[in-house]
Amino acid sequence: MERDPASMLIESSRLRIEDLPDAADEGAVADFSLSFNGYQHFGSFHAAADAAEAQKRETLNDLRNELFMAFRGSRHRMDDLFLETYRELLPHLKQAIARENGGAAAIQT
């Protein structure tokens, strides 16, 4: 039975450092990647793709969109390159969560 993608979404404002999966857990990283819908947030595939390609990395939504688009690309290509993106983004995600959601005490790199 497939899960409803909408039920997997997590608002960035509710995200905590503890919600970030272990980079070695491919399934958990895939699920986390889909907990943000870049198409919905940015309004279209092209807008989400442009934002991800820009790699602004200024906000939690920027970071989550970059991961979302990397996962979608990996799914299309049938590879696991999104895991490299996640590992690269992980310290940035932790910092953004701490900055935007007040989770500074939980940061561990």
Biopython code that builds the backbone (N, CA, C, O; Angstrom):
import numpy as np
from Bio.PDB.StructureBuilder import StructureBuilder

atoms = [
    (1, "MET", "N", (0.830, -1.183, 0.000)),
    (1, "MET", "CA", (0.000, 0.000, 0.000)),
    (1, "MET", "C", (0.876, 1.249, 0.000)),
    (1, "MET", "O", (1.760, 1.393, 0.845)),
    (2, "GLU", "N", (0.632, 2.139, -0.938)),
    (2, "GLU", "CA", (1.407, 3.379, -1.016)),
    (2, "GLU", "C", (0.879, 4.406, -0.031)),
    (2, "GLU", "O", (-0.313, 4.461, 0.268)),
    (3, "ARG", "N", (1.803, 5.218, 0.462)),
    (3, "ARG", "CA", (1.418, 6.302, 1.366)),
    (3, "ARG", "C", (0.973, 7.502, 0.561)),
    (3, "ARG", "O", (1.437, 7.727, -0.556)),
    (4, "ASP", "N", (0.075, 8.263, 1.139)),
    (4, "ASP", "CA", (-0.375, 9.508, 0.540)),
    (4, "ASP", "C", (0.757, 10.523, 0.675)),
    (4, "ASP", "O", (1.140, 10.857, 1.796)),
    (5, "PRO", "N", (1.307, 11.028, -0.446)),
    (5, "PRO", "CA", (2.440, 11.969, -0.364)),
    (5, "PRO", "C", (2.136, 13.192, 0.489)),
    (5, "PRO", "O", (3.024, 13.706, 1.170)),
    (6, "ALA", "N", (0.901, 13.662, 0.463)),
    (6, "ALA", "CA", (0.555, 14.850, 1.258)),
    (6, "ALA", "C", (0.707, 14.583, 2.751)),
    (6, "ALA", "O", (1.001, 15.501, 3.518)),
    (7, "SER", "N", (0.509, 13.335, 3.169)),
    (7, "SER", "CA", (0.615, 13.011, 4.593)),
    (7, "SER", "C", (2.072, 12.966, 5.052)),
    (7, "SER", "O", (2.340, 12.973, 6.253)),
    (8, "MET", "N", (3.005, 12.921, 4.117)),
    (8, "MET", "CA", (4.419, 12.872, 4.444)),
    (8, "MET", "C", (5.025, 14.260, 4.622)),
    (8, "MET", "O", (6.137, 14.382, 5.137)),
    (9, "LEU", "N", (4.315, 15.308, 4.206)),
    (9, "LEU", "CA", (4.868, 16.656, 4.242)),
    (9, "LEU", "C", (5.041, 17.141, 5.679)),
    (9, "LEU", "O", (4.184, 16.922, 6.535)),
    (10, "ILE", "N", (6.163, 17.800, 5.920)),
    (10, "ILE", "CA", (6.456, 18.417, 7.214)),
    (10, "ILE", "C", (6.753, 19.885, 6.946)),
    (10, "ILE", "O", (7.640, 20.209, 6.156)),
    (11, "GLU", "N", (6.020, 20.765, 7.596)),
    (11, "GLU", "CA", (6.280, 22.196, 7.445)),
    (11, "GLU", "C", (7.678, 22.505, 7.979)),
    (11, "GLU", "O", (8.091, 21.965, 9.005)),
    (12, "SER", "N", (8.387, 23.359, 7.292)),
    (12, "SER", "CA", (9.743, 23.710, 7.722)),
    (12, "SER", "C", (9.753, 24.291, 9.126)),
    (12, "SER", "O", (10.699, 24.063, 9.881)),
    (13, "SER", "N", (8.730, 25.027, 9.482)),
    (13, "SER", "CA", (8.668, 25.647, 10.812)),
    (13, "SER", "C", (8.523, 24.617, 11.930)),
    (13, "SER", "O", (8.760, 24.936, 13.095)),
    (14, "ARG", "N", (8.136, 23.386, 11.590)),
    (14, "ARG", "CA", (7.965, 22.332, 12.593)),
    (14, "ARG", "C", (9.148, 21.367, 12.620)),
    (14, "ARG", "O", (9.195, 20.463, 13.455)),
    (15, "LEU", "N", (10.081, 21.550, 11.731)),
    (15, "LEU", "CA", (11.215, 20.640, 11.603)),
    (15, "LEU", "C", (12.196, 20.833, 12.754)),
    (15, "LEU", "O", (12.511, 21.960, 13.136)),
    (16, "ARG", "N", (12.666, 19.730, 13.294)),
    (16, "ARG", "CA", (13.649, 19.724, 14.367)),
    (16, "ARG", "C", (14.872, 18.930, 13.907)),
    (16, "ARG", "O", (14.778, 18.091, 13.011)),
    (17, "ILE", "N", (15.993, 19.198, 14.515)),
    (17, "ILE", "CA", (17.228, 18.505, 14.155)),
    (17, "ILE", "C", (17.046, 16.997, 14.301)),
    (17, "ILE", "O", (17.602, 16.223, 13.521)),
    (18, "GLU", "N", (16.271, 16.581, 15.298)),
    (18, "GLU", "CA", (16.033, 15.153, 15.517)),
    (18, "GLU", "C", (15.287, 14.512, 14.348)),
    (18, "GLU", "O", (15.302, 13.289, 14.208)),
    (19, "ASP", "N", (14.635, 15.317, 13.507)),
    (19, "ASP", "CA", (13.904, 14.798, 12.346)),
    (19, "ASP", "C", (14.830, 14.449, 11.184)),
    (19, "ASP", "O", (14.412, 13.777, 10.241)),
    (20, "LEU", "N", (16.071, 14.896, 11.244)),
    (20, "LEU", "CA", (17.015, 14.629, 10.158)),
    (20, "LEU", "C", (17.493, 13.184, 10.236)),
    (20, "LEU", "O", (18.021, 12.765, 11.266)),
    (21, "PRO", "N", (17.315, 12.420, 9.165)),
    (21, "PRO", "CA", (17.706, 11.008, 9.206)),
    (21, "PRO", "C", (19.219, 10.818, 9.107)),
    (21, "PRO", "O", (19.958, 11.702, 8.673)),
    (22, "ASP", "N", (19.640, 9.641, 9.523)),
    (22, "ASP", "CA", (21.030, 9.233, 9.375)),
    (22, "ASP", "C", (21.336, 9.151, 7.885)),
    (22, "ASP", "O", (20.557, 8.580, 7.120)),
    (23, "ALA", "N", (22.454, 9.712, 7.473)),
    (23, "ALA", "CA", (22.826, 9.739, 6.050)),
    (23, "ALA", "C", (23.029, 8.345, 5.469)),
    (23, "ALA", "O", (23.006, 8.183, 4.249)),
    (24, "ALA", "N", (23.226, 7.344, 6.305)),
    (24, "ALA", "CA", (23.422, 5.977, 5.820)),
    (24, "ALA", "C", (22.098, 5.241, 5.575)),
    (24, "ALA", "O", (22.089, 4.152, 5.001)),
    (25, "ASP", "N", (20.996, 5.831, 6.007)),
    (25, "ASP", "CA", (19.684, 5.187, 5.872)),
    (25, "ASP", "C", (18.979, 5.717, 4.624)),
    (25, "ASP", "O", (18.256, 6.712, 4.680)),
    (26, "GLU", "N", (19.202, 5.033, 3.493)),
    (26, "GLU", "CA", (18.684, 5.507, 2.206)),
    (26, "GLU", "C", (17.173, 5.695, 2.215)),
    (26, "GLU", "O", (16.678, 6.690, 1.686)),
    (27, "GLY", "N", (16.445, 4.780, 2.793)),
    (27, "GLY", "CA", (14.988, 4.887, 2.831)),
    (27, "GLY", "C", (14.520, 6.078, 3.630)),
    (27, "GLY", "O", (13.598, 6.783, 3.221)),
    (28, "ALA", "N", (15.154, 6.310, 4.776)),
    (28, "ALA", "CA", (14.785, 7.447, 5.618)),
    (28, "ALA", "C", (15.130, 8.773, 4.937)),
    (28, "ALA", "O", (14.371, 9.737, 5.030)),
    (29, "VAL", "N", (16.270, 8.817, 4.257)),
    (29, "VAL", "CA", (16.642, 10.043, 3.535)),
    (29, "VAL", "C", (15.667, 10.283, 2.386)),
    (29, "VAL", "O", (15.285, 11.424, 2.126)),
    (30, "ALA", "N", (15.263, 9.220, 1.698)),
    (30, "ALA", "CA", (14.284, 9.355, 0.618)),
    (30, "ALA", "C", (12.977, 9.906, 1.166)),
    (30, "ALA", "O", (12.402, 10.830, 0.590)),
    (31, "ASP", "N", (12.500, 9.344, 2.281)),
    (31, "ASP", "CA", (11.255, 9.837, 2.895)),
    (31, "ASP", "C", (11.397, 11.295, 3.312)),
    (31, "ASP", "O", (10.492, 12.102, 3.097)),
    (32, "PHE", "N", (12.537, 11.628, 3.911)),
    (32, "PHE", "CA", (12.753, 13.013, 4.333)),
    (32, "PHE", "C", (12.773, 13.943, 3.119)),
    (32, "PHE", "O", (12.237, 15.050, 3.171)),
    (33, "SER", "N", (13.383, 13.494, 2.041)),
    (33, "SER", "CA", (13.438, 14.309, 0.820)),
    (33, "SER", "C", (12.041, 14.661, 0.334)),
    (33, "SER", "O", (11.809, 15.752, -0.187)),
    (34, "LEU", "N", (11.115, 13.726, 0.509)),
    (34, "LEU", "CA", (9.736, 13.932, 0.056)),
    (34, "LEU", "C", (8.850, 14.586, 1.110)),
    (34, "LEU", "O", (7.648, 14.743, 0.897)),
    (35, "SER", "N", (9.433, 14.969, 2.245)),
    (35, "SER", "CA", (8.643, 15.649, 3.274)),
    (35, "SER", "C", (8.468, 17.132, 2.938)),
    (35, "SER", "O", (7.817, 17.870, 3.678)),
    (36, "PHE", "N", (9.050, 17.560, 1.821)),
    (36, "PHE", "CA", (8.927, 18.930, 1.308)),
    (36, "PHE", "C", (8.581, 18.809, -0.162)),
    (36, "PHE", "O", (9.188, 18.017, -0.883)),
    (37, "ASN", "N", (7.618, 19.581, -0.607)),
    (37, "ASN", "CA", (7.224, 19.553, -2.017)),
    (37, "ASN", "C", (7.653, 20.864, -2.671)),
    (37, "ASN", "O", (6.976, 21.885, -2.551)),
    (38, "GLY", "N", (8.775, 20.816, -3.356)),
    (38, "GLY", "CA", (9.302, 22.008, -4.001)),
    (38, "GLY", "C", (8.394, 22.548, -5.092)),
    (38, "GLY", "O", (8.308, 23.760, -5.288)),
    (39, "TYR", "N", (7.713, 21.652, -5.805)),
    (39, "TYR", "CA", (6.796, 22.091, -6.861)),
    (39, "TYR", "C", (5.689, 22.957, -6.257)),
    (39, "TYR", "O", (5.346, 24.016, -6.782)),
    (40, "GLN", "N", (5.150, 22.482, -5.156)),
    (40, "GLN", "CA", (4.069, 23.212, -4.485)),
    (40, "GLN", "C", (4.594, 24.520, -3.899)),
    (40, "GLN", "O", (3.967, 25.568, -4.052)),
    (41, "HIS", "N", (5.736, 24.459, -3.234)),
    (41, "HIS", "CA", (6.277, 25.657, -2.581)),
    (41, "HIS", "C", (6.628, 26.754, -3.584)),
    (41, "HIS", "O", (6.309, 27.923, -3.369)),
    (42, "PHE", "N", (7.281, 26.377, -4.671)),
    (42, "PHE", "CA", (7.730, 27.365, -5.647)),
    (42, "PHE", "C", (6.727, 27.590, -6.776)),
    (42, "PHE", "O", (6.889, 28.515, -7.571)),
    (43, "GLY", "N", (5.701, 26.757, -6.851)),
    (43, "GLY", "CA", (4.626, 26.999, -7.804)),
    (43, "GLY", "C", (4.692, 26.219, -9.098)),
    (43, "GLY", "O", (3.701, 26.155, -9.826)),
    (44, "SER", "N", (5.837, 25.622, -9.405)),
    (44, "SER", "CA", (5.960, 24.837, -10.635)),
    (44, "SER", "C", (7.252, 24.042, -10.598)),
    (44, "SER", "O", (8.153, 24.309, -9.802)),
    (45, "PHE", "N", (7.316, 23.053, -11.488)),
    (45, "PHE", "CA", (8.545, 22.286, -11.632)),
    (45, "PHE", "C", (9.707, 23.205, -11.992)),
    (45, "PHE", "O", (10.782, 23.116, -11.398)),
    (46, "HIS", "N", (9.488, 24.093, -12.970)),
    (46, "HIS", "CA", (10.583, 24.953, -13.452)),
    (46, "HIS", "C", (11.084, 25.896, -12.368)),
    (46, "HIS", "O", (12.290, 26.099, -12.229)),
    (47, "ALA", "N", (10.171, 26.468, -11.605)),
    (47, "ALA", "CA", (10.583, 27.378, -10.536)),
    (47, "ALA", "C", (11.366, 26.629, -9.459)),
    (47, "ALA", "O", (12.365, 27.137, -8.952)),
    (48, "ALA", "N", (10.912, 25.417, -9.109)),
    (48, "ALA", "CA", (11.620, 24.616, -8.114)),
    (48, "ALA", "C", (12.996, 24.204, -8.631)),
    (48, "ALA", "O", (13.979, 24.244, -7.891)),
    (49, "ALA", "N", (13.063, 23.812, -9.892)),
    (49, "ALA", "CA", (14.336, 23.412, -10.491)),
    (49, "ALA", "C", (15.306, 24.591, -10.540)),
    (49, "ALA", "O", (16.488, 24.437, -10.232)),
    (50, "ASP", "N", (14.818, 25.752, -10.922)),
    (50, "ASP", "CA", (15.672, 26.944, -10.973)),
    (50, "ASP", "C", (16.205, 27.291, -9.584)),
    (50, "ASP", "O", (17.381, 27.618, -9.427)),
    (51, "ALA", "N", (15.337, 27.219, -8.584)),
    (51, "ALA", "CA", (15.751, 27.538, -7.216)),
    (51, "ALA", "C", (16.789, 26.540, -6.717)),
    (51, "ALA", "O", (17.762, 26.925, -6.068)),
    (52, "ALA", "N", (16.587, 25.262, -7.016)),
    (52, "ALA", "CA", (17.556, 24.245, -6.593)),
    (52, "ALA", "C", (18.895, 24.433, -7.293)),
    (52, "ALA", "O", (19.953, 24.319, -6.674)),
    (53, "GLU", "N", (18.839, 24.718, -8.575)),
    (53, "GLU", "CA", (20.065, 24.902, -9.344)),
    (53, "GLU", "C", (20.849, 26.121, -8.863)),
    (53, "GLU", "O", (22.077, 26.131, -8.944)),
    (54, "ALA", "N", (20.164, 27.141, -8.368)),
    (54, "ALA", "CA", (20.821, 28.355, -7.875)),
    (54, "ALA", "C", (21.624, 28.087, -6.600)),
    (54, "ALA", "O", (22.565, 28.821, -6.298)),
    (55, "GLN", "N", (21.263, 27.048, -5.856)),
    (55, "GLN", "CA", (21.940, 26.687, -4.611)),
    (55, "GLN", "C", (22.145, 27.883, -3.685)),
    (55, "GLN", "O", (23.235, 28.094, -3.153)),
    (56, "LYS", "N", (21.073, 28.663, -3.503)),
    (56, "LYS", "CA", (21.176, 29.823, -2.602)),
    (56, "LYS", "C", (21.482, 29.402, -1.173)),
    (56, "LYS", "O", (22.325, 30.004, -0.509)),
    (57, "ARG", "N", (20.810, 28.388, -0.712)),
    (57, "ARG", "CA", (21.045, 27.826, 0.623)),
    (57, "ARG", "C", (20.906, 28.859, 1.733)),
    (57, "ARG", "O", (21.576, 28.767, 2.761)),
    (58, "GLU", "N", (20.031, 29.846, 1.522)),
    (58, "GLU", "CA", (19.844, 30.898, 2.521)),
    (58, "GLU", "C", (18.786, 30.551, 3.557)),
    (58, "GLU", "O", (18.840, 31.035, 4.688)),
    (59, "THR", "N", (17.825, 29.718, 3.179)),
    (59, "THR", "CA", (16.740, 29.365, 4.086)),
    (59, "THR", "C", (16.582, 27.849, 4.140)),
    (59, "THR", "O", (17.104, 27.117, 3.299)),
    (60, "LEU", "N", (15.856, 27.410, 5.139)),
    (60, "LEU", "CA", (15.550, 25.989, 5.260)),
    (60, "LEU", "C", (14.780, 25.502, 4.036)),
    (60, "LEU", "O", (15.006, 24.389, 3.562)),
    (61, "ASN", "N", (13.876, 26.327, 3.529)),
    (61, "ASN", "CA", (13.138, 25.932, 2.329)),
    (61, "ASN", "C", (14.050, 25.805, 1.112)),
    (61, "ASN", "O", (13.849, 24.916, 0.285)),
    (62, "ASP", "N", (15.039, 26.671, 0.991)),
    (62, "ASP", "CA", (16.014, 26.553, -0.104)),
    (62, "ASP", "C", (16.720, 25.202, -0.035)),
    (62, "ASP", "O", (16.851, 24.507, -1.042)),
    (63, "LEU", "N", (17.170, 24.843, 1.155)),
    (63, "LEU", "CA", (17.902, 23.595, 1.352)),
    (63, "LEU", "C", (17.030, 22.380, 1.101)),
    (63, "LEU", "O", (17.445, 21.424, 0.447)),
    (64, "ARG", "N", (15.817, 22.430, 1.629)),
    (64, "ARG", "CA", (14.912, 21.291, 1.457)),
    (64, "ARG", "C", (14.509, 21.127, -0.004)),
    (64, "ARG", "O", (14.350, 20.006, -0.486)),
    (65, "ASN", "N", (14.347, 22.231, -0.698)),
    (65, "ASN", "CA", (14.019, 22.151, -2.118)),
    (65, "ASN", "C", (15.181, 21.548, -2.903)),
    (65, "ASN", "O", (14.965, 20.734, -3.801)),
    (66, "GLU", "N", (16.388, 21.935, -2.576)),
    (66, "GLU", "CA", (17.551, 21.378, -3.275)),
    (66, "GLU", "C", (17.600, 19.854, -3.088)),
    (66, "GLU", "O", (17.886, 19.118, -4.032)),
    (67, "LEU", "N", (17.323, 19.394, -1.880)),
    (67, "LEU", "CA", (17.292, 17.958, -1.629)),
    (67, "LEU", "C", (16.120, 17.298, -2.351)),
    (67, "LEU", "O", (16.278, 16.229, -2.940)),
    (68, "PHE", "N", (14.954, 17.923, -2.309)),
    (68, "PHE", "CA", (13.774, 17.399, -2.998)),
    (68, "PHE", "C", (14.065, 17.208, -4.484)),
    (68, "PHE", "O", (13.761, 16.157, -5.048)),
    (69, "MET", "N", (14.651, 18.217, -5.113)),
    (69, "MET", "CA", (14.937, 18.126, -6.545)),
    (69, "MET", "C", (16.034, 17.087, -6.826)),
    (69, "MET", "O", (15.985, 16.397, -7.845)),
    (70, "ALA", "N", (17.020, 16.975, -5.928)),
    (70, "ALA", "CA", (18.057, 15.947, -6.102)),
    (70, "ALA", "C", (17.435, 14.560, -6.022)),
    (70, "ALA", "O", (17.790, 13.669, -6.794)),
    (71, "PHE", "N", (16.505, 14.377, -5.086)),
    (71, "PHE", "CA", (15.843, 13.079, -4.981)),
    (71, "PHE", "C", (15.012, 12.793, -6.219)),
    (71, "PHE", "O", (15.064, 11.685, -6.753)),
    (72, "ARG", "N", (14.251, 13.766, -6.683)),
    (72, "ARG", "CA", (13.421, 13.560, -7.872)),
    (72, "ARG", "C", (14.300, 13.198, -9.074)),
    (72, "ARG", "O", (13.943, 12.330, -9.871)),
    (73, "GLY", "N", (15.452, 13.870, -9.198)),
    (73, "GLY", "CA", (16.382, 13.558, -10.279)),
    (73, "GLY", "C", (16.920, 12.145, -10.155)),
    (73, "GLY", "O", (17.017, 11.424, -11.148)),
    (74, "SER", "N", (17.273, 11.743, -8.931)),
    (74, "SER", "CA", (17.771, 10.386, -8.709)),
    (74, "SER", "C", (16.707, 9.353, -9.039)),
    (74, "SER", "O", (16.999, 8.311, -9.626)),
    (75, "ARG", "N", (15.505, 9.641, -8.668)),
    (75, "ARG", "CA", (14.419, 8.704, -8.969)),
    (75, "ARG", "C", (14.229, 8.562, -10.479)),
    (75, "ARG", "O", (13.997, 7.466, -10.992)),
    (76, "HIS", "N", (14.330, 9.682, -11.172)),
    (76, "HIS", "CA", (14.187, 9.670, -12.631)),
    (76, "HIS", "C", (15.320, 8.872, -13.296)),
    (76, "HIS", "O", (15.092, 8.111, -14.236)),
    (77, "ARG", "N", (16.551, 9.067, -12.782)),
    (77, "ARG", "CA", (17.722, 8.394, -13.353)),
    (77, "ARG", "C", (17.927, 6.988, -12.800)),
    (77, "ARG", "O", (18.749, 6.226, -13.307)),
    (78, "MET", "N", (17.178, 6.657, -11.767)),
    (78, "MET", "CA", (17.305, 5.375, -11.055)),
    (78, "MET", "C", (18.709, 5.214, -10.457)),
    (78, "MET", "O", (19.371, 4.197, -10.661)),
    (79, "ASP", "N", (19.144, 6.235, -9.720)),
    (79, "ASP", "CA", (20.422, 6.169, -9.016)),
    (79, "ASP", "C", (20.218, 6.642, -7.576)),
    (79, "ASP", "O", (19.092, 6.917, -7.161)),
    (80, "ASP", "N", (21.300, 6.734, -6.828)),
    (80, "ASP", "CA", (21.196, 7.178, -5.437)),
    (80, "ASP", "C", (22.068, 8.414, -5.165)),
    (80, "ASP", "O", (22.546, 8.614, -4.048)),
    (81, "LEU", "N", (22.262, 9.219, -6.185)),
    (81, "LEU", "CA", (23.098, 10.418, -6.025)),
    (81, "LEU", "C", (22.505, 11.431, -5.045)),
    (81, "LEU", "O", (23.224, 12.294, -4.540)),
    (82, "PHE", "N", (21.215, 11.335, -4.774)),
    (82, "PHE", "CA", (20.599, 12.245, -3.805)),
    (82, "PHE", "C", (21.226, 12.088, -2.421)),
    (82, "PHE", "O", (21.203, 13.021, -1.618)),
    (83, "LEU", "N", (21.787, 10.906, -2.142)),
    (83, "LEU", "CA", (22.436, 10.702, -0.848)),
    (83, "LEU", "C", (23.673, 11.576, -0.695)),
    (83, "LEU", "O", (23.963, 12.061, 0.398)),
    (84, "GLU", "N", (24.403, 11.779, -1.794)),
    (84, "GLU", "CA", (25.557, 12.691, -1.756)),
    (84, "GLU", "C", (25.088, 14.113, -1.468)),
    (84, "GLU", "O", (25.703, 14.832, -0.681)),
    (85, "THR", "N", (24.004, 14.507, -2.107)),
    (85, "THR", "CA", (23.446, 15.846, -1.868)),
    (85, "THR", "C", (23.042, 15.978, -0.413)),
    (85, "THR", "O", (23.324, 17.000, 0.214)),
    (86, "TYR", "N", (22.387, 14.968, 0.138)),
    (86, "TYR", "CA", (21.968, 15.018, 1.537)),
    (86, "TYR", "C", (23.172, 15.173, 2.457)),
    (86, "TYR", "O", (23.162, 16.002, 3.367)),
    (87, "ARG", "N", (24.212, 14.371, 2.218)),
    (87, "ARG", "CA", (25.411, 14.482, 3.062)),
    (87, "ARG", "C", (26.017, 15.883, 2.974)),
    (87, "ARG", "O", (26.480, 16.425, 3.977)),
    (88, "GLU", "N", (26.012, 16.459, 1.792)),
    (88, "GLU", "CA", (26.540, 17.819, 1.617)),
    (88, "GLU", "C", (25.667, 18.843, 2.326)),
    (88, "GLU", "O", (26.178, 19.795, 2.917)),
    (89, "LEU", "N", (24.358, 18.653, 2.272)),
    (89, "LEU", "CA", (23.427, 19.623, 2.853)),
    (89, "LEU", "C", (23.231, 19.450, 4.354)),
    (89, "LEU", "O", (22.767, 20.380, 5.014)),
    (90, "LEU", "N", (23.563, 18.305, 4.909)),
    (90, "LEU", "CA", (23.256, 18.020, 6.308)),
    (90, "LEU", "C", (23.742, 19.086, 7.288)),
    (90, "LEU", "O", (22.950, 19.517, 8.125)),
    (91, "PRO", "N", (24.987, 19.532, 7.234)),
    (91, "PRO", "CA", (25.394, 20.581, 8.183)),
    (91, "PRO", "C", (24.625, 21.888, 7.960)),
    (91, "PRO", "O", (24.331, 22.605, 8.916)),
    (92, "HIS", "N", (24.303, 22.196, 6.712)),
    (92, "HIS", "CA", (23.528, 23.405, 6.408)),
    (92, "HIS", "C", (22.098, 23.278, 6.938)),
    (92, "HIS", "O", (21.530, 24.242, 7.451)),
    (93, "LEU", "N", (21.525, 22.081, 6.808)),
    (93, "LEU", "CA", (20.178, 21.835, 7.329)),
    (93, "LEU", "C", (20.155, 22.018, 8.839)),
    (93, "LEU", "O", (19.239, 22.642, 9.375)),
    (94, "LYS", "N", (21.156, 21.478, 9.530)),
    (94, "LYS", "CA", (21.220, 21.621, 10.986)),
    (94, "LYS", "C", (21.315, 23.087, 11.390)),
    (94, "LYS", "O", (20.636, 23.529, 12.317)),
    (95, "GLN", "N", (22.154, 23.831, 10.694)),
    (95, "GLN", "CA", (22.304, 25.255, 11.008)),
    (95, "GLN", "C", (21.019, 26.021, 10.736)),
    (95, "GLN", "O", (20.626, 26.880, 11.526)),
    (96, "ALA", "N", (20.366, 25.714, 9.628)),
    (96, "ALA", "CA", (19.133, 26.420, 9.270)),
    (96, "ALA", "C", (18.013, 26.107, 10.257)),
    (96, "ALA", "O", (17.243, 26.995, 10.622)),
    (97, "ILE", "N", (17.919, 24.859, 10.688)),
    (97, "ILE", "CA", (16.902, 24.500, 11.675)),
    (97, "ILE", "C", (17.165, 25.242, 12.977)),
    (97, "ILE", "O", (16.241, 25.780, 13.587)),
    (98, "ALA", "N", (18.410, 25.270, 13.398)),
    (98, "ALA", "CA", (18.760, 25.975, 14.624)),
    (98, "ALA", "C", (18.435, 27.467, 14.505)),
    (98, "ALA", "O", (17.879, 28.065, 15.426)),
    (99, "ARG", "N", (18.781, 28.045, 13.384)),
    (99, "ARG", "CA", (18.564, 29.477, 13.162)),
    (99, "ARG", "C", (17.077, 29.808, 13.062)),
    (99, "ARG", "O", (16.605, 30.760, 13.683)),
    (100, "GLU", "N", (16.342, 29.019, 12.280)),
    (100, "GLU", "CA", (14.952, 29.355, 11.994)),
    (100, "GLU", "C", (13.960, 28.797, 13.008)),
    (100, "GLU", "O", (12.872, 29.346, 13.182)),
    (101, "ASN", "N", (14.333, 27.708, 13.676)),
    (101, "ASN", "CA", (13.375, 27.048, 14.564)),
    (101, "ASN", "C", (13.857, 26.957, 16.009)),
    (101, "ASN", "O", (13.217, 26.313, 16.840)),
    (102, "GLY", "N", (14.981, 27.598, 16.307)),
    (102, "GLY", "CA", (15.447, 27.644, 17.686)),
    (102, "GLY", "C", (16.007, 26.351, 18.224)),
    (102, "GLY", "O", (15.894, 26.089, 19.422)),
    (103, "GLY", "N", (16.606, 25.537, 17.383)),
    (103, "GLY", "CA", (17.142, 24.260, 17.829)),
    (103, "GLY", "C", (18.639, 24.265, 18.034)),
    (103, "GLY", "O", (19.273, 23.222, 17.875)),
    (104, "ALA", "N", (19.232, 25.392, 18.378)),
    (104, "ALA", "CA", (20.685, 25.517, 18.452)),
    (104, "ALA", "C", (21.327, 24.536, 19.426)),
    (104, "ALA", "O", (22.436, 24.060, 19.181)),
    (105, "ALA", "N", (20.653, 24.230, 20.513)),
    (105, "ALA", "CA", (21.248, 23.350, 21.514)),
    (105, "ALA", "C", (21.457, 21.940, 21.011)),
    (105, "ALA", "O", (22.280, 21.200, 21.551)),
    (106, "ALA", "N", (20.720, 21.560, 19.982)),
    (106, "ALA", "CA", (20.797, 20.179, 19.510)),
    (106, "ALA", "C", (21.772, 19.967, 18.357)),
    (106, "ALA", "O", (21.871, 18.855, 17.838)),
    (107, "ILE", "N", (22.487, 20.998, 17.949)),
    (107, "ILE", "CA", (23.390, 20.859, 16.793)),
    (107, "ILE", "C", (24.587, 19.993, 17.168)),
    (107, "ILE", "O", (25.271, 20.231, 18.163)),
    (108, "GLN", "N", (24.814, 18.981, 16.337)),
    (108, "GLN", "CA", (25.995, 18.133, 16.450)),
    (108, "GLN", "C", (26.462, 17.851, 15.040)),
    (108, "GLN", "O", (25.677, 17.372, 14.221)),
    (109, "THR", "N", (27.715, 18.132, 14.732)),
    (109, "THR", "CA", (28.219, 17.849, 13.383)),
    (109, "THR", "C", (29.169, 16.701, 13.392)),
    (109, "THR", "O", (29.691, 16.324, 12.343)),
]
sb = StructureBuilder()
sb.init_structure("model")
sb.init_model(0)
sb.init_chain("A")
sb.init_seg("    ")
for serial, (resi, resn, name, xyz) in enumerate(atoms, 1):
    if name == "N":
        sb.init_residue(resn, " ", resi, " ")
    sb.init_atom(name, np.array(xyz, "f"), 0.0, 1.0, " ", f" {name:<3s}", serial, name[0])
structure = sb.get_structure()
